């Protein structure tokens, strides 16, 4: 079966996010108020072929740990949707 | 009220995604099968202070159009969650 996987990779809370700080600065310098704690992460979408949702989840977790995220600095979550 | 906004920015389908192709190549060269259509986007999280969810949505849409996404090549979606 085909699944669409969406993997969200974000820097861990304790890790500084200079890209986020820069965007937050840009937002403020344009005069917008009320925006804070901007953090920028990655969103990886992929199509996975697997026999079951469980198997797809195992594959996506392995890929996220090995390739998509740096486990020292980043954490990830994923969601799977079956493609009909 | 405080809202947590999550903005997903992805390249439009018609736009080539070299970063995604590279990751897909890496996945395949490590021997994983069944993974295709890898696309890499951005995930921006921020805290927004606004009077209502509608107002927060308007602000986030404006920020996404002006700063977070390049409307020529990228599309975005967002979700808001109230922070209690």
Backbone of each chain as nested JSON, in Angstrom:
{
  "chains": [
    {"id": "A", "residues": [
      {"number": 1, "name": "UNK", "atoms": {"N": [0.832, -1.198, 0.0], "CA": [0.0, 0.0, 0.0], "C": [0.868, 1.25, 0.0]}},
      {"number": 2, "name": "UNK", "atoms": {"N": [0.302, 2.305, -0.483], "CA": [1.051, 3.565, -0.553], "C": [0.634, 4.488, 0.592]}},
      {"number": 3, "name": "UNK", "atoms": {"N": [1.634, 5.068, 1.198], "CA": [1.347, 6.021, 2.257], "C": [2.055, 7.332, 1.957]}},
      {"number": 4, "name": "UNK", "atoms": {"N": [1.409, 8.414, 2.314], "CA": [2.072, 9.699, 2.242], "C": [2.588, 10.003, 3.643]}},
      {"number": 5, "name": "UNK", "atoms": {"N": [3.881, 10.189, 3.756], "CA": [4.457, 10.465, 5.07], "C": [4.857, 11.93, 5.148]}},
      {"number": 6, "name": "UNK", "atoms": {"N": [4.599, 12.505, 6.288], "CA": [4.988, 13.891, 6.527], "C": [5.852, 13.896, 7.78]}},
      {"number": 7, "name": "UNK", "atoms": {"N": [7.103, 14.245, 7.62], "CA": [8.027, 14.238, 8.756], "C": [8.349, 15.682, 9.132]}},
      {"number": 8, "name": "UNK", "atoms": {"N": [8.096, 16.01, 10.38], "CA": [8.428, 17.353, 10.869], "C": [9.713, 17.267, 11.671]}},
      {"number": 9, "name": "UNK", "atoms": {"N": [10.702, 18.032, 11.278], "CA": [11.976, 18.036, 11.993], "C": [12.177, 19.426, 12.587]}},
      {"number": 10, "name": "UNK", "atoms": {"N": [12.364, 19.496, 13.885], "CA": [12.54, 20.799, 14.524], "C": [13.756, 20.758, 15.432]}},
      {"number": 11, "name": "UNK", "atoms": {"N": [14.403, 21.89, 15.58], "CA": [15.506, 21.978, 16.536], "C": [14.952, 21.757, 17.938]}},
      {"number": 12, "name": "UNK", "atoms": {"N": [15.712, 21.076, 18.772], "CA": [15.28, 20.891, 20.152], "C": [15.188, 22.256, 20.835]}},
      {"number": 13, "name": "UNK", "atoms": {"N": [14.297, 22.331, 21.819], "CA": [14.044, 23.614, 22.48], "C": [15.319, 24.264, 23.016]}},
      {"number": 14, "name": "UNK", "atoms": {"N": [16.251, 23.47, 23.5], "CA": [17.446, 24.033, 24.133], "C": [18.448, 24.563, 23.099]}},
      {"number": 15, "name": "UNK", "atoms": {"N": [18.232, 24.256, 21.831], "CA": [19.198, 24.656, 20.802], "C": [18.81, 26.02, 20.236]}},
      {"number": 16, "name": "UNK", "atoms": {"N": [19.778, 26.913, 20.157], "CA": [19.528, 28.241, 19.586], "C": [19.139, 28.112, 18.118]}},
      {"number": 17, "name": "UNK", "atoms": {"N": [18.227, 28.966, 17.672], "CA": [17.782, 28.925, 16.289], "C": [18.022, 30.299, 15.639]}},
      {"number": 18, "name": "UNK", "atoms": {"N": [19.237, 30.512, 15.115], "CA": [19.548, 31.826, 14.55], "C": [18.654, 32.202, 13.365]}},
      {"number": 19, "name": "UNK", "atoms": {"N": [18.256, 31.199, 12.576], "CA": [17.382, 31.497, 11.441], "C": [16.026, 32.018, 11.937]}},
      {"number": 20, "name": "UNK", "atoms": {"N": [15.527, 31.371, 12.969], "CA": [14.269, 31.829, 13.568], "C": [14.397, 33.229, 14.148]}},
      {"number": 21, "name": "UNK", "atoms": {"N": [15.515, 33.487, 14.832], "CA": [15.716, 34.82, 15.409], "C": [15.773, 35.88, 14.325]}},
      {"number": 22, "name": "UNK", "atoms": {"N": [16.403, 35.542, 13.191], "CA": [16.498, 36.497, 12.093], "C": [15.119, 36.819, 11.539]}},
      {"number": 23, "name": "UNK", "atoms": {"N": [14.316, 35.771, 11.351], "CA": [12.959, 35.993, 10.841], "C": [12.165, 36.829, 11.85]}},
      {"number": 24, "name": "UNK", "atoms": {"N": [12.33, 36.518, 13.126], "CA": [11.61, 37.282, 14.146], "C": [12.02, 38.76, 14.098]}},
      {"number": 25, "name": "UNK", "atoms": {"N": [13.317, 38.998, 13.9], "CA": [13.794, 40.376, 13.758], "C": [13.179, 41.058, 12.549]}},
      {"number": 26, "name": "UNK", "atoms": {"N": [13.097, 40.321, 11.43], "CA": [12.517, 40.89, 10.206], "C": [11.05, 41.229, 10.423]}},
      {"number": 27, "name": "UNK", "atoms": {"N": [10.335, 40.323, 11.101], "CA": [8.913, 40.553, 11.383], "C": [8.749, 41.837, 12.191]}},
      {"number": 28, "name": "UNK", "atoms": {"N": [9.593, 41.988, 13.228], "CA": [9.479, 43.168, 14.087], "C": [9.872, 44.43, 13.344]}},
      {"number": 29, "name": "UNK", "atoms": {"N": [10.927, 44.341, 12.519], "CA": [11.372, 45.551, 11.831], "C": [10.365, 45.989, 10.773]}},
      {"number": 30, "name": "UNK", "atoms": {"N": [9.475, 45.099, 10.372], "CA": [8.394, 45.493, 9.452], "C": [7.195, 46.057, 10.213]}},
      {"number": 31, "name": "UNK", "atoms": {"N": [7.305, 46.097, 11.521], "CA": [6.267, 46.746, 12.304], "C": [5.181, 45.83, 12.852]}},
      {"number": 32, "name": "UNK", "atoms": {"N": [5.317, 44.531, 12.674], "CA": [4.307, 43.621, 13.219], "C": [4.571, 43.379, 14.696]}},
      {"number": 33, "name": "UNK", "atoms": {"N": [3.509, 43.383, 15.454], "CA": [3.668, 43.154, 16.891], "C": [3.02, 41.842, 17.302]}},
      {"number": 34, "name": "UNK", "atoms": {"N": [3.429, 41.349, 18.439], "CA": [2.766, 40.169, 18.992], "C": [3.301, 38.848, 18.479]}},
      {"number": 35, "name": "UNK", "atoms": {"N": [4.395, 38.891, 17.73], "CA": [4.964, 37.632, 17.233], "C": [6.222, 37.305, 18.017]}},
      {"number": 36, "name": "UNK", "atoms": {"N": [6.305, 36.109, 18.544], "CA": [7.5, 35.74, 19.294], "C": [7.792, 34.261, 19.102]}},
      {"number": 37, "name": "UNK", "atoms": {"N": [8.906, 33.851, 19.652], "CA": [9.301, 32.429, 19.62], "C": [9.217, 31.805, 18.232]}},
      {"number": 38, "name": "UNK", "atoms": {"N": [9.812, 32.495, 17.264], "CA": [9.82, 31.943, 15.906], "C": [10.912, 30.88, 15.814]}},
      {"number": 39, "name": "UNK", "atoms": {"N": [10.536, 29.695, 15.394], "CA": [11.495, 28.598, 15.224], "C": [11.273, 28.022, 13.84]}},
      {"number": 40, "name": "UNK", "atoms": {"N": [12.364, 27.716, 13.178], "CA": [12.23, 27.211, 11.813], "C": [12.744, 25.782, 11.724]}},
      {"number": 41, "name": "UNK", "atoms": {"N": [11.904, 24.934, 11.207], "CA": [12.271, 23.536, 11.051], "C": [12.071, 23.085, 9.619]}},
      {"number": 42, "name": "UNK", "atoms": {"N": [12.17, 21.784, 9.432], "CA": [11.999, 21.232, 8.097], "C": [10.74, 20.383, 8.043]}},
      {"number": 43, "name": "UNK", "atoms": {"N": [10.171, 20.318, 6.871], "CA": [8.981, 19.504, 6.65], "C": [9.286, 18.631, 5.449]}},
      {"number": 44, "name": "UNK", "atoms": {"N": [9.393, 17.341, 5.665], "CA": [9.739, 16.437, 4.568], "C": [8.506, 15.597, 4.22]}},
      {"number": 45, "name": "UNK", "atoms": {"N": [8.112, 15.669, 2.974], "CA": [7.001, 14.845, 2.501], "C": [7.554, 13.77, 1.594]}},
      {"number": 46, "name": "UNK", "atoms": {"N": [7.028, 12.58, 1.72], "CA": [7.468, 11.515, 0.815], "C": [6.366, 10.481, 0.668]}},
      {"number": 47, "name": "UNK", "atoms": {"N": [6.475, 9.722, -0.402], "CA": [5.545, 8.623, -0.61], "C": [6.269, 7.332, -0.278]}},
      {"number": 48, "name": "UNK", "atoms": {"N": [5.651, 6.515, 0.553], "CA": [6.281, 5.285, 1.019], "C": [5.416, 4.101, 0.619]}},
      {"number": 49, "name": "UNK", "atoms": {"N": [6.035, 3.103, 0.035], "CA": [5.304, 1.882, -0.292], "C": [5.652, 0.837, 0.758]}},
      {"number": 50, "name": "UNK", "atoms": {"N": [4.647, 0.323, 1.436], "CA": [4.9, -0.672, 2.48], "C": [3.687, -1.57, 2.606]}},
      {"number": 51, "name": "UNK", "atoms": {"N": [3.883, -2.694, 3.286], "CA": [2.787, -3.657, 3.392], "C": [1.728, -3.224, 4.399]}},
      {"number": 52, "name": "UNK", "atoms": {"N": [2.171, -2.509, 5.419], "CA": [1.21, -2.068, 6.424], "C": [1.636, -0.694, 6.93]}},
      {"number": 53, "name": "UNK", "atoms": {"N": [0.725, -0.06, 7.629], "CA": [1.041, 1.259, 8.182], "C": [2.181, 1.133, 9.196]}},
      {"number": 54, "name": "UNK", "atoms": {"N": [2.178, 0.025, 9.926], "CA": [3.227, -0.187, 10.924], "C": [4.603, -0.248, 10.252]}},
      {"number": 55, "name": "UNK", "atoms": {"N": [4.649, -1.008, 9.143], "CA": [5.916, -1.146, 8.426], "C": [6.362, 0.207, 7.848]}},
      {"number": 56, "name": "UNK", "atoms": {"N": [5.407, 0.95, 7.317], "CA": [5.729, 2.278, 6.792], "C": [6.284, 3.163, 7.905]}},
      {"number": 57, "name": "UNK", "atoms": {"N": [5.658, 3.063, 9.093], "CA": [6.109, 3.865, 10.227], "C": [7.531, 3.508, 10.644]}},
      {"number": 58, "name": "UNK", "atoms": {"N": [7.839, 2.226, 10.644], "CA": [9.185, 1.778, 11.0], "C": [10.211, 2.334, 10.01]}},
      {"number": 59, "name": "UNK", "atoms": {"N": [9.866, 2.273, 8.719], "CA": [10.78, 2.776, 7.692], "C": [11.001, 4.284, 7.842]}},
      {"number": 60, "name": "UNK", "atoms": {"N": [9.894, 5.002, 8.034], "CA": [10.008, 6.461, 8.149], "C": [10.825, 6.84, 9.386]}},
      {"number": 61, "name": "UNK", "atoms": {"N": [10.599, 6.143, 10.496], "CA": [11.369, 6.429, 11.71], "C": [12.86, 6.212, 11.469]}},
      {"number": 62, "name": "UNK", "atoms": {"N": [13.177, 5.119, 10.787], "CA": [14.581, 4.808, 10.517], "C": [15.207, 5.884, 9.617]}},
      {"number": 63, "name": "UNK", "atoms": {"N": [14.472, 6.263, 8.57], "CA": [14.985, 7.308, 7.675], "C": [15.167, 8.626, 8.42]}},
      {"number": 64, "name": "UNK", "atoms": {"N": [14.201, 8.946, 9.274], "CA": [14.286, 10.208, 10.003], "C": [15.518, 10.216, 10.895]}},
      {"number": 65, "name": "UNK", "atoms": {"N": [15.766, 9.089, 11.567], "CA": [16.919, 9.017, 12.474], "C": [18.233, 9.055, 11.719]}},
      {"number": 66, "name": "UNK", "atoms": {"N": [18.272, 8.378, 10.55], "CA": [19.542, 8.249, 9.846], "C": [19.837, 9.401, 8.904]}},
      {"number": 67, "name": "UNK", "atoms": {"N": [18.815, 9.929, 8.231], "CA": [19.07, 10.877, 7.152], "C": [18.431, 12.239, 7.382]}},
      {"number": 68, "name": "UNK", "atoms": {"N": [17.196, 12.238, 7.838], "CA": [16.445, 13.498, 7.817], "C": [16.757, 14.407, 8.999]}},
      {"number": 69, "name": "UNK", "atoms": {"N": [16.968, 13.832, 10.156], "CA": [17.183, 14.65, 11.341], "C": [18.542, 14.344, 11.953]}},
      {"number": 70, "name": "UNK", "atoms": {"N": [19.099, 15.326, 12.589], "CA": [20.314, 15.138, 13.357], "C": [19.888, 14.927, 14.813]}},
      {"number": 71, "name": "UNK", "atoms": {"N": [19.953, 13.688, 15.299], "CA": [19.368, 13.401, 16.618], "C": [20.02, 14.159, 17.774]}},
      {"number": 72, "name": "UNK", "atoms": {"N": [21.196, 14.706, 17.565], "CA": [21.837, 15.473, 18.635], "C": [21.107, 16.803, 18.856]}},
      {"number": 73, "name": "UNK", "atoms": {"N": [20.72, 17.431, 17.748], "CA": [20.15, 18.775, 17.85], "C": [18.676, 18.856, 17.504]}},
      {"number": 74, "name": "UNK", "atoms": {"N": [18.181, 17.83, 16.822], "CA": [16.819, 17.936, 16.3], "C": [15.924, 16.806, 16.802]}},
      {"number": 75, "name": "UNK", "atoms": {"N": [14.661, 17.084, 16.885], "CA": [13.689, 16.031, 17.174], "C": [12.73, 15.96, 15.999]}},
      {"number": 76, "name": "UNK", "atoms": {"N": [12.045, 14.836, 15.87], "CA": [11.113, 14.724, 14.743], "C": [9.817, 14.049, 15.162]}},
      {"number": 77, "name": "UNK", "atoms": {"N": [8.79, 14.339, 14.415], "CA": [7.534, 13.622, 14.526], "C": [7.082, 13.315, 13.107]}},
      {"number": 78, "name": "UNK", "atoms": {"N": [6.245, 12.306, 12.947], "CA": [5.761, 12.045, 11.599], "C": [4.298, 11.639, 11.63]}},
      {"number": 79, "name": "UNK", "atoms": {"N": [3.666, 11.792, 10.483], "CA": [2.303, 11.293, 10.342], "C": [2.199, 10.573, 9.004]}},
      {"number": 80, "name": "UNK", "atoms": {"N": [1.322, 9.586, 8.949], "CA": [1.147, 8.795, 7.732], "C": [-0.307, 8.877, 7.285]}},
      {"number": 81, "name": "UNK", "atoms": {"N": [-0.509, 9.013, 6.011], "CA": [-1.863, 8.97, 5.458], "C": [-1.85, 7.977, 4.315]}},
      {"number": 82, "name": "UNK", "atoms": {"N": [-2.827, 7.095, 4.306], "CA": [-2.868, 6.131, 3.219], "C": [-3.325, 6.82, 1.941]}},
      {"number": 83, "name": "UNK", "atoms": {"N": [-2.651, 6.504, 0.859], "CA": [-3.033, 7.071, -0.439], "C": [-3.914, 6.039, -1.142]}},
      {"number": 84, "name": "UNK", "atoms": {"N": [-5.106, 6.439, -1.52], "CA": [-6.028, 5.471, -2.164], "C": [-5.842, 5.511, -3.689]}}
    ]},
    {"id": "B", "residues": [
      {"number": 1, "name": "UNK", "atoms": {"N": [-5.2, 37.023, 23.36], "CA": [-4.976, 35.603, 23.543], "C": [-3.73, 35.151, 22.788]}},
      {"number": 2, "name": "UNK", "atoms": {"N": [-3.155, 34.096, 23.278], "CA": [-1.942, 33.579, 22.643], "C": [-2.279, 32.382, 21.774]}},
      {"number": 3, "name": "UNK", "atoms": {"N": [-1.712, 32.375, 20.604], "CA": [-1.904, 31.241, 19.703], "C": [-0.551, 30.711, 19.266]}},
      {"number": 4, "name": "UNK", "atoms": {"N": [-0.486, 29.431, 19.109], "CA": [0.692, 28.832, 18.518], "C": [0.382, 28.6, 17.044]}},
      {"number": 5, "name": "UNK", "atoms": {"N": [1.154, 29.21, 16.189], "CA": [0.911, 29.063, 14.757], "C": [1.97, 28.154, 14.152]}},
      {"number": 6, "name": "UNK", "atoms": {"N": [1.536, 27.306, 13.256], "CA": [2.445, 26.409, 12.559], "C": [2.234, 26.645, 11.067]}},
      {"number": 7, "name": "UNK", "atoms": {"N": [3.239, 27.154, 10.413], "CA": [3.116, 27.468, 8.989], "C": [3.946, 26.45, 8.21]}},
      {"number": 8, "name": "UNK", "atoms": {"N": [3.293, 25.776, 7.275], "CA": [4.005, 24.837, 6.41], "C": [4.23, 25.493, 5.069]}},
      {"number": 9, "name": "UNK", "atoms": {"N": [5.478, 25.57, 4.663], "CA": [5.802, 26.171, 3.369], "C": [6.405, 25.083, 2.489]}},
      {"number": 10, "name": "UNK", "atoms": {"N": [5.823, 24.858, 1.332], "CA": [6.336, 23.817, 0.441], "C": [6.495, 24.387, -0.962]}},
      {"number": 11, "name": "UNK", "atoms": {"N": [7.452, 23.856, -1.685], "CA": [7.593, 24.236, -3.084], "C": [6.348, 23.792, -3.84]}},
      {"number": 12, "name": "UNK", "atoms": {"N": [5.907, 24.593, -4.787], "CA": [4.765, 24.178, -5.611], "C": [5.125, 22.919, -6.385]}},
      {"number": 13, "name": "UNK", "atoms": {"N": [4.112, 22.127, -6.69], "CA": [4.345, 20.839, -7.355], "C": [5.16, 20.971, -8.643]}},
      {"number": 14, "name": "UNK", "atoms": {"N": [4.943, 22.043, -9.378], "CA": [5.607, 22.183, -10.674], "C": [7.081, 22.578, -10.54]}},
      {"number": 15, "name": "UNK", "atoms": {"N": [7.496, 22.954, -9.331], "CA": [8.866, 23.441, -9.145], "C": [9.783, 22.271, -8.769]}},
      {"number": 16, "name": "UNK", "atoms": {"N": [10.889, 22.164, -9.455], "CA": [11.856, 21.109, -9.132], "C": [12.403, 21.288, -7.724]}},
      {"number": 17, "name": "UNK", "atoms": {"N": [12.646, 20.192, -7.043], "CA": [13.154, 20.261, -5.675], "C": [14.476, 19.489, -5.584]}},
      {"number": 18, "name": "UNK", "atoms": {"N": [15.586, 20.131, -5.9], "CA": [16.872, 19.431, -5.898], "C": [17.244, 18.862, -4.536]}},
      {"number": 19, "name": "UNK", "atoms": {"N": [16.873, 19.566, -3.467], "CA": [17.184, 19.074, -2.12], "C": [16.441, 17.756, -1.862]}},
      {"number": 20, "name": "UNK", "atoms": {"N": [15.182, 17.734, -2.272], "CA": [14.397, 16.507, -2.134], "C": [14.979, 15.366, -2.959]}},
      {"number": 21, "name": "UNK", "atoms": {"N": [15.393, 15.671, -4.205], "CA": [15.98, 14.626, -5.054], "C": [17.25, 14.079, -4.441]}},
      {"number": 22, "name": "UNK", "atoms": {"N": [18.033, 14.958, -3.838], "CA": [19.277, 14.523, -3.208], "C": [18.996, 13.571, -2.054]}},
      {"number": 23, "name": "UNK", "atoms": {"N": [18.022, 13.933, -1.23], "CA": [17.66, 13.072, -0.107], "C": [17.146, 11.733, -0.633]}},
      {"number": 24, "name": "UNK", "atoms": {"N": [16.324, 11.791, -1.68], "CA": [15.794, 10.549, -2.257], "C": [16.942, 9.663, -2.75]}},
      {"number": 25, "name": "UNK", "atoms": {"N": [17.931, 10.297, -3.385], "CA": [19.103, 9.543, -3.834], "C": [19.841, 8.909, -2.67]}},
      {"number": 26, "name": "UNK", "atoms": {"N": [19.98, 9.668, -1.586], "CA": [20.678, 9.151, -0.402], "C": [19.921, 7.966, 0.184]}},
      {"number": 27, "name": "UNK", "atoms": {"N": [18.603, 8.095, 0.245], "CA": [17.767, 7.01, 0.766], "C": [17.979, 5.746, -0.057]}},
      {"number": 28, "name": "UNK", "atoms": {"N": [17.958, 5.919, -1.381], "CA": [18.113, 4.745, -2.249], "C": [19.51, 4.154, -2.154]}},
      {"number": 29, "name": "UNK", "atoms": {"N": [20.526, 5.028, -2.077], "CA": [21.888, 4.507, -2.038], "C": [22.174, 3.8, -0.72]}},
      {"number": 30, "name": "UNK", "atoms": {"N": [21.353, 4.045, 0.297], "CA": [21.499, 3.297, 1.552], "C": [20.724, 1.985, 1.514]}},
      {"number": 31, "name": "UNK", "atoms": {"N": [20.044, 1.745, 0.383], "CA": [19.395, 0.448, 0.22], "C": [17.928, 0.397, 0.593]}},
      {"number": 32, "name": "UNK", "atoms": {"N": [17.341, 1.526, 0.953], "CA": [15.915, 1.517, 1.285], "C": [15.095, 1.542, 0.009]}},
      {"number": 33, "name": "UNK", "atoms": {"N": [14.055, 0.745, -0.02], "CA": [13.198, 0.701, -1.199], "C": [11.814, 1.243, -0.88]}},
      {"number": 34, "name": "UNK", "atoms": {"N": [11.116, 1.638, -1.916], "CA": [9.723, 2.04, -1.73], "C": [9.532, 3.484, -1.338]}},
      {"number": 35, "name": "UNK", "atoms": {"N": [10.603, 4.271, -1.363], "CA": [10.462, 5.684, -1.014], "C": [10.55, 6.515, -2.291]}},
      {"number": 36, "name": "UNK", "atoms": {"N": [9.58, 7.377, -2.501], "CA": [9.61, 8.219, -3.703], "C": [9.002, 9.576, -3.393]}},
      {"number": 37, "name": "UNK", "atoms": {"N": [9.097, 10.442, -4.369], "CA": [8.506, 11.784, -4.269], "C": [8.879, 12.516, -2.983]}},
      {"number": 38, "name": "UNK", "atoms": {"N": [10.171, 12.549, -2.712], "CA": [10.613, 13.264, -1.512], "C": [10.65, 14.763, -1.819]}},
      {"number": 39, "name": "UNK", "atoms": {"N": [9.966, 15.532, -1.01], "CA": [9.949, 16.991, -1.187], "C": [10.276, 17.614, 0.164]}},
      {"number": 40, "name": "UNK", "atoms": {"N": [11.097, 18.632, 0.144], "CA": [11.494, 19.238, 1.413], "C": [10.987, 20.664, 1.509]}},
      {"number": 41, "name": "UNK", "atoms": {"N": [10.293, 20.926, 2.574], "CA": [9.764, 22.267, 2.782], "C": [10.196, 22.807, 4.127]}},
      {"number": 42, "name": "UNK", "atoms": {"N": [9.588, 23.917, 4.499], "CA": [9.925, 24.533, 5.776], "C": [8.728, 24.461, 6.715]}},
      {"number": 43, "name": "UNK", "atoms": {"N": [9.056, 24.41, 7.978], "CA": [8.013, 24.388, 8.992], "C": [8.338, 25.508, 9.966]}},
      {"number": 44, "name": "UNK", "atoms": {"N": [7.511, 26.514, 10.007], "CA": [7.79, 27.653, 10.882], "C": [6.777, 27.652, 12.033]}},
      {"number": 45, "name": "UNK", "atoms": {"N": [7.303, 27.634, 13.233], "CA": [6.44, 27.709, 14.41], "C": [6.626, 29.068, 15.058]}},
      {"number": 46, "name": "UNK", "atoms": {"N": [5.539, 29.658, 15.507], "CA": [5.677, 30.932, 16.21], "C": [4.516, 31.114, 17.177]}},
      {"number": 47, "name": "UNK", "atoms": {"N": [4.732, 31.991, 18.135], "CA": [3.665, 32.333, 19.054], "C": [3.121, 33.688, 18.651]}},
      {"number": 48, "name": "UNK", "atoms": {"N": [1.813, 33.778, 18.516], "CA": [1.185, 35.012, 18.052], "C": [0.212, 35.498, 19.117]}},
      {"number": 49, "name": "UNK", "atoms": {"N": [0.322, 36.796, 19.446], "CA": [-0.633, 37.372, 20.385], "C": [-1.657, 38.157, 19.577]}},
      {"number": 50, "name": "UNK", "atoms": {"N": [-2.919, 37.807, 19.715], "CA": [-3.95, 38.51, 18.952], "C": [-5.25, 38.459, 19.725]}},
      {"number": 51, "name": "UNK", "atoms": {"N": [-6.195, 39.326, 19.333], "CA": [-7.458, 39.395, 20.07], "C": [-8.367, 38.218, 19.776]}},
      {"number": 52, "name": "UNK", "atoms": {"N": [-8.276, 37.709, 18.57], "CA": [-9.123, 36.58, 18.208], "C": [-8.352, 35.656, 17.271]}},
      {"number": 53, "name": "UNK", "atoms": {"N": [-8.891, 34.469, 17.082], "CA": [-8.257, 33.522, 16.183], "C": [-8.244, 34.073, 14.759]}},
      {"number": 54, "name": "UNK", "atoms": {"N": [-9.327, 34.776, 14.41], "CA": [-9.411, 35.365, 13.07], "C": [-8.271, 36.361, 12.847]}},
      {"number": 55, "name": "UNK", "atoms": {"N": [-8.074, 37.217, 13.857], "CA": [-7.016, 38.226, 13.746], "C": [-5.636, 37.558, 13.657]}},
      {"number": 56, "name": "UNK", "atoms": {"N": [-5.453, 36.522, 14.465], "CA": [-4.181, 35.797, 14.412], "C": [-3.977, 35.203, 13.023]}},
      {"number": 57, "name": "UNK", "atoms": {"N": [-5.047, 34.657, 12.453], "CA": [-4.966, 34.073, 11.117], "C": [-4.591, 35.102, 10.061]}},
      {"number": 58, "name": "UNK", "atoms": {"N": [-5.187, 36.283, 10.16], "CA": [-4.872, 37.359, 9.211], "C": [-3.397, 37.729, 9.298]}},
      {"number": 59, "name": "UNK", "atoms": {"N": [-2.9, 37.869, 10.536], "CA": [-1.498, 38.226, 10.733], "C": [-0.569, 37.149, 10.166]}},
      {"number": 60, "name": "UNK", "atoms": {"N": [-0.879, 35.899, 10.476], "CA": [-0.014, 34.806, 10.013], "C": [-0.017, 34.729, 8.479]}},
      {"number": 61, "name": "UNK", "atoms": {"N": [-1.189, 34.906, 7.869], "CA": [-1.268, 34.887, 6.409], "C": [-0.405, 35.994, 5.807]}},
      {"number": 62, "name": "UNK", "atoms": {"N": [-0.493, 37.169, 6.41], "CA": [0.281, 38.301, 5.894], "C": [1.786, 38.027, 6.026]}},
      {"number": 63, "name": "UNK", "atoms": {"N": [2.186, 37.518, 7.185], "CA": [3.603, 37.204, 7.394], "C": [4.071, 36.136, 6.413]}},
      {"number": 64, "name": "UNK", "atoms": {"N": [3.232, 35.127, 6.207], "CA": [3.613, 34.043, 5.305], "C": [3.818, 34.586, 3.898]}},
      {"number": 65, "name": "UNK", "atoms": {"N": [2.92, 35.458, 3.468], "CA": [3.034, 36.006, 2.109], "C": [4.234, 36.915, 1.964]}},
      {"number": 66, "name": "UNK", "atoms": {"N": [4.501, 37.714, 3.014], "CA": [5.556, 38.722, 2.89], "C": [6.94, 38.198, 3.226]}},
      {"number": 67, "name": "UNK", "atoms": {"N": [7.038, 37.329, 4.229], "CA": [8.363, 36.974, 4.745], "C": [8.678, 35.491, 4.628]}},
      {"number": 68, "name": "UNK", "atoms": {"N": [7.697, 34.652, 4.963], "CA": [8.039, 33.236, 5.136], "C": [8.088, 32.461, 3.822]}},
      {"number": 69, "name": "UNK", "atoms": {"N": [7.194, 32.805, 2.899], "CA": [7.151, 32.039, 1.657], "C": [7.401, 32.955, 0.465]}},
      {"number": 70, "name": "UNK", "atoms": {"N": [7.936, 32.386, -0.578], "CA": [8.082, 33.097, -1.838], "C": [6.893, 32.69, -2.708]}},
      {"number": 71, "name": "UNK", "atoms": {"N": [5.919, 33.582, -2.865], "CA": [4.668, 33.186, -3.52], "C": [4.832, 32.738, -4.973]}},
      {"number": 72, "name": "UNK", "atoms": {"N": [5.95, 33.046, -5.572], "CA": [6.171, 32.598, -6.952], "C": [6.418, 31.086, -6.991]}},
      {"number": 73, "name": "UNK", "atoms": {"N": [7.186, 30.599, -6.037], "CA": [7.595, 29.194, -6.085], "C": [6.991, 28.332, -4.984]}},
      {"number": 74, "name": "UNK", "atoms": {"N": [6.494, 28.99, -3.95], "CA": [6.079, 28.212, -2.781], "C": [4.609, 28.451, -2.434]}},
      {"number": 75, "name": "UNK", "atoms": {"N": [4.009, 27.456, -1.836], "CA": [2.668, 27.643, -1.298], "C": [2.741, 27.376, 0.209]}},
      {"number": 76, "name": "UNK", "atoms": {"N": [1.753, 27.868, 0.925], "CA": [1.801, 27.643, 2.371], "C": [0.42, 27.299, 2.921]}},
      {"number": 77, "name": "UNK", "atoms": {"N": [0.426, 26.628, 4.042], "CA": [-0.803, 26.435, 4.806], "C": [-0.428, 26.703, 6.259]}},
      {"number": 78, "name": "UNK", "atoms": {"N": [-1.421, 27.011, 7.072], "CA": [-1.096, 27.218, 8.487], "C": [-2.182, 26.651, 9.374]}},
      {"number": 79, "name": "UNK", "atoms": {"N": [-1.807, 26.418, 10.613], "CA": [-2.808, 26.028, 11.594], "C": [-2.532, 26.804, 12.874]}},
      {"number": 80, "name": "UNK", "atoms": {"N": [-3.591, 27.057, 13.618], "CA": [-3.472, 27.827, 14.857], "C": [-4.006, 26.99, 16.018]}},
      {"number": 81, "name": "UNK", "atoms": {"N": [-3.313, 27.041, 17.123], "CA": [-3.808, 26.385, 18.335], "C": [-3.742, 27.4, 19.463]}},
      {"number": 82, "name": "UNK", "atoms": {"N": [-4.816, 27.515, 20.2], "CA": [-4.8, 28.468, 21.304], "C": [-3.93, 27.927, 22.429]}},
      {"number": 83, "name": "UNK", "atoms": {"N": [-3.106, 28.801, 22.984], "CA": [-2.266, 28.412, 24.121], "C": [-2.986, 28.835, 25.39]}},
      {"number": 84, "name": "UNK", "atoms": {"N": [-3.231, 27.897, 26.279], "CA": [-3.976, 28.231, 27.507], "C": [-3.026, 28.672, 28.6]}}
    ]}
  ]
}
